Amino acid sequence: MSPRKAPTLRPFLAAVLVVVTGALGVLGTPPSVAKVGDHLPWELAIHVSWGRFRGPDVWRTNLENWLVLRFQRDDCFASNVVYDEEAEDPADLVMHVIIEDYEEQQVYDVSQAALNDPNAPPELANAHSVRVQASFDLLLLTVPEAARVRSRELTAEANYTPRFVGEDAARGARLKLVESVGRAAIALACKGNEKKLEKAVAEARASAASN
């Protein structure tokens, strides 16, 4: 796994992330796993797929693109891209996020009759919250062997109550869920230093070759 130069697009992607996070109201502070500018000298591809549960592809794609930008902000790897199995110059490693289960519920604090009352005050529309829960498999894999370097299972839950009339509580809950996935993926991929990751990759490839 040879080191790669830092990409020239980093300032552009960082600017894009500022715009996206400002519009969507994310992000939290990631775990302290790598110093800014002290990135691991490899390219990491982000791949998101559905597992047992098959949901909308647009949600999967949005999560994939968001994670690329999230890794770019953390500055852990020299380069971060969306996974492309037909790429002529594939990435050094792949972070594969598998969405296993997804559940979304709307919980009301008042009765349905009260909500349907034409004389109900506008603020009553906010008397509910949205809860989302999902299970993920996070896999850090080698390329091209797809040997498992690191992995973890993640069950994440998020609740969101609208703060003003008309606010999309489902969107708020989904964004909180995505933040949890981003923090977990970064903690898994970025822990340790270059030598530790190099050793883990070598061990994964040796294990794959012996099987």
Secondary structure by P-SEA (a helix, b strand, c coil): ccccccccaaaaaaaaaaaaaaaacccccccccccccccccbbbbbbbbbccccccaaaaaaaaaaaaaaaaaaccccccccccccccccccccbbbbbcbbbbbbbbcccccccccccccccccccbbbbbbbbbbbbbcccccccccccbbbbbbbbbbbccccccaaaaaaaaaaaaaaaaaaaaaccccaaaaaaaaaaaaaaaaac
